[in-house]
Amino acid sequence: MNRYENDMILWQKLKEHDPDAFGYIYTTYRKWLTVVAYGIIQHETEAQDLVQKFYIDFWQMDWSKAAPLDGPIRNFLFISIRNRSLNYIRSIESMRKRVARLQLPPDYEPPANILENKELQQHLSDAMAQLPAVRARVFKLGYLYQYTRQQIADYLGISEATVKTHMALALKDLRNLLKNKVY
């Protein structure tokens, strides 16, 4: 039985940060939203995590900027989870592309010992130190910390296109700097 007469009243209670309204949304829709997310991303644990993160963001949302509800709250929740699921798939695909670009040449042999591995790490650190500061930071955030372009852009306060450019230039510069040292 719906404790709230209609979705507009429920939406208003959510805007007022009413914990009961949030609890109602959580208990009523959590399983359904997990099924929706799973249907898109095809990974149960990731679907559960995605829905959990949605609820955290939903609770912490700045309601002063929230538009009025223009349909059933179920539609809002569905669209939110669908978009998050599609963004998740895009980020995974982006990571796969990055990994594919970093494929090693067929004649590459991994370091034989710890000393050689440390030497390679030192070469990379030295090469990164030669990059312009923003370019090095973008590279570290993207490749070492696995941030998406959007996350990097938000973190550094620059556009996503600028992040893409810095990433491409950093890779090009590092290839040139490491070309004779690594192989």
MODELLER restraints for C-alpha pairs under 7 A, 6 or more apart:
rsr = mdl.restraints
at = mdl.atoms
rsr.add(forms.Gaussian(group=physical.xy_distance, feature=features.Distance(at['CA:4:A'], at['CA:10:A']), mean=5.93, stdev=0.5))
rsr.add(forms.Gaussian(group=physical.xy_distance, feature=features.Distance(at['CA:7:A'], at['CA:72:A']), mean=6.17, stdev=0.5))
rsr.add(forms.Gaussian(group=physical.xy_distance, feature=features.Distance(at['CA:7:A'], at['CA:73:A']), mean=5.97, stdev=0.5))
rsr.add(forms.Gaussian(group=physical.xy_distance, feature=features.Distance(at['CA:8:A'], at['CA:69:A']), mean=6.75, stdev=0.5))
rsr.add(forms.Gaussian(group=physical.xy_distance, feature=features.Distance(at['CA:10:A'], at['CA:21:A']), mean=6.31, stdev=0.5))
rsr.add(forms.Gaussian(group=physical.xy_distance, feature=features.Distance(at['CA:11:A'], at['CA:69:A']), mean=6.95, stdev=0.5))
rsr.add(forms.Gaussian(group=physical.xy_distance, feature=features.Distance(at['CA:13:A'], at['CA:21:A']), mean=6.05, stdev=0.5))
rsr.add(forms.Gaussian(group=physical.xy_distance, feature=features.Distance(at['CA:14:A'], at['CA:21:A']), mean=5.88, stdev=0.5))
rsr.add(forms.Gaussian(group=physical.xy_distance, feature=features.Distance(at['CA:14:A'], at['CA:22:A']), mean=6.33, stdev=0.5))
rsr.add(forms.Gaussian(group=physical.xy_distance, feature=features.Distance(at['CA:15:A'], at['CA:63:A']), mean=5.34, stdev=0.5))
rsr.add(forms.Gaussian(group=physical.xy_distance, feature=features.Distance(at['CA:33:A'], at['CA:51:A']), mean=6.64, stdev=0.5))
rsr.add(forms.Gaussian(group=physical.xy_distance, feature=features.Distance(at['CA:33:A'], at['CA:78:A']), mean=6.88, stdev=0.5))
rsr.add(forms.Gaussian(group=physical.xy_distance, feature=features.Distance(at['CA:33:A'], at['CA:81:A']), mean=6.75, stdev=0.5))
rsr.add(forms.Gaussian(group=physical.xy_distance, feature=features.Distance(at['CA:34:A'], at['CA:47:A']), mean=5.71, stdev=0.5))
rsr.add(forms.Gaussian(group=physical.xy_distance, feature=features.Distance(at['CA:34:A'], at['CA:48:A']), mean=5.68, stdev=0.5))
rsr.add(forms.Gaussian(group=physical.xy_distance, feature=features.Distance(at['CA:34:A'], at['CA:51:A']), mean=6.04, stdev=0.5))
rsr.add(forms.Gaussian(group=physical.xy_distance, feature=features.Distance(at['CA:37:A'], at['CA:47:A']), mean=5.13, stdev=0.5))
rsr.add(forms.Gaussian(group=physical.xy_distance, feature=features.Distance(at['CA:37:A'], at['CA:81:A']), mean=6.32, stdev=0.5))
rsr.add(forms.Gaussian(group=physical.xy_distance, feature=features.Distance(at['CA:37:A'], at['CA:82:A']), mean=6.60, stdev=0.5))
rsr.add(forms.Gaussian(group=physical.xy_distance, feature=features.Distance(at['CA:37:A'], at['CA:85:A']), mean=5.84, stdev=0.5))
rsr.add(forms.Gaussian(group=physical.xy_distance, feature=features.Distance(at['CA:38:A'], at['CA:44:A']), mean=5.76, stdev=0.5))
rsr.add(forms.Gaussian(group=physical.xy_distance, feature=features.Distance(at['CA:38:A'], at['CA:47:A']), mean=5.10, stdev=0.5))
rsr.add(forms.Gaussian(group=physical.xy_distance, feature=features.Distance(at['CA:40:A'], at['CA:85:A']), mean=6.39, stdev=0.5))
rsr.add(forms.Gaussian(group=physical.xy_distance, feature=features.Distance(at['CA:41:A'], at['CA:47:A']), mean=6.92, stdev=0.5))
rsr.add(forms.Gaussian(group=physical.xy_distance, feature=features.Distance(at['CA:41:A'], at['CA:85:A']), mean=6.27, stdev=0.5))
rsr.add(forms.Gaussian(group=physical.xy_distance, feature=features.Distance(at['CA:41:A'], at['CA:89:A']), mean=6.61, stdev=0.5))
rsr.add(forms.Gaussian(group=physical.xy_distance, feature=features.Distance(at['CA:91:A'], at['CA:148:A']), mean=6.73, stdev=0.5))
rsr.add(forms.Gaussian(group=physical.xy_distance, feature=features.Distance(at['CA:111:A'], at['CA:117:A']), mean=5.45, stdev=0.5))
rsr.add(forms.Gaussian(group=physical.xy_distance, feature=features.Distance(at['CA:120:A'], at['CA:182:A']), mean=6.82, stdev=0.5))
rsr.add(forms.Gaussian(group=physical.xy_distance, feature=features.Distance(at['CA:127:A'], at['CA:174:A']), mean=6.29, stdev=0.5))
rsr.add(forms.Gaussian(group=physical.xy_distance, feature=features.Distance(at['CA:127:A'], at['CA:177:A']), mean=6.01, stdev=0.5))
rsr.add(forms.Gaussian(group=physical.xy_distance, feature=features.Distance(at['CA:127:A'], at['CA:178:A']), mean=6.94, stdev=0.5))
rsr.add(forms.Gaussian(group=physical.xy_distance, feature=features.Distance(at['CA:128:A'], at['CA:136:A']), mean=5.98, stdev=0.5))
rsr.add(forms.Gaussian(group=physical.xy_distance, feature=features.Distance(at['CA:135:A'], at['CA:166:A']), mean=5.16, stdev=0.5))
rsr.add(forms.Gaussian(group=physical.xy_distance, feature=features.Distance(at['CA:135:A'], at['CA:167:A']), mean=6.79, stdev=0.5))
rsr.add(forms.Gaussian(group=physical.xy_distance, feature=features.Distance(at['CA:135:A'], at['CA:170:A']), mean=5.87, stdev=0.5))
rsr.add(forms.Gaussian(group=physical.xy_distance, feature=features.Distance(at['CA:136:A'], at['CA:170:A']), mean=6.85, stdev=0.5))
rsr.add(forms.Gaussian(group=physical.xy_distance, feature=features.Distance(at['CA:138:A'], at['CA:152:A']), mean=6.80, stdev=0.5))
rsr.add(forms.Gaussian(group=physical.xy_distance, feature=features.Distance(at['CA:138:A'], at['CA:163:A']), mean=6.65, stdev=0.5))
rsr.add(forms.Gaussian(group=physical.xy_distance, feature=features.Distance(at['CA:138:A'], at['CA:166:A']), mean=6.68, stdev=0.5))
rsr.add(forms.Gaussian(group=physical.xy_distance, feature=features.Distance(at['CA:138:A'], at['CA:167:A']), mean=6.34, stdev=0.5))
rsr.add(forms.Gaussian(group=physical.xy_distance, feature=features.Distance(at['CA:139:A'], at['CA:167:A']), mean=5.77, stdev=0.5))
rsr.add(forms.Gaussian(group=physical.xy_distance, feature=features.Distance(at['CA:139:A'], at['CA:170:A']), mean=6.47, stdev=0.5))
rsr.add(forms.Gaussian(group=physical.xy_distance, feature=features.Distance(at['CA:141:A'], at['CA:147:A']), mean=5.55, stdev=0.5))
rsr.add(forms.Gaussian(group=physical.xy_distance, feature=features.Distance(at['CA:141:A'], at['CA:152:A']), mean=6.67, stdev=0.5))
rsr.add(forms.Gaussian(group=physical.xy_distance, feature=features.Distance(at['CA:142:A'], at['CA:148:A']), mean=6.34, stdev=0.5))
rsr.add(forms.Gaussian(group=physical.xy_distance, feature=features.Distance(at['CA:149:A'], at['CA:160:A']), mean=5.88, stdev=0.5))
rsr.add(forms.Gaussian(group=physical.xy_distance, feature=features.Distance(at['CA:149:A'], at['CA:163:A']), mean=6.22, stdev=0.5))
rsr.add(forms.Gaussian(group=physical.xy_distance, feature=features.Distance(at['CA:149:A'], at['CA:164:A']), mean=6.95, stdev=0.5))
rsr.add(forms.Gaussian(group=physical.xy_distance, feature=features.Distance(at['CA:150:A'], at['CA:160:A']), mean=5.77, stdev=0.5))
rsr.add(forms.Gaussian(group=physical.xy_distance, feature=features.Distance(at['CA:153:A'], at['CA:159:A']), mean=5.40, stdev=0.5))
rsr.add(forms.Gaussian(group=physical.xy_distance, feature=features.Distance(at['CA:153:A'], at['CA:160:A']), mean=5.26, stdev=0.5))
rsr.add(forms.Gaussian(group=physical.xy_distance, feature=features.Distance(at['CA:153:A'], at['CA:163:A']), mean=6.24, stdev=0.5))
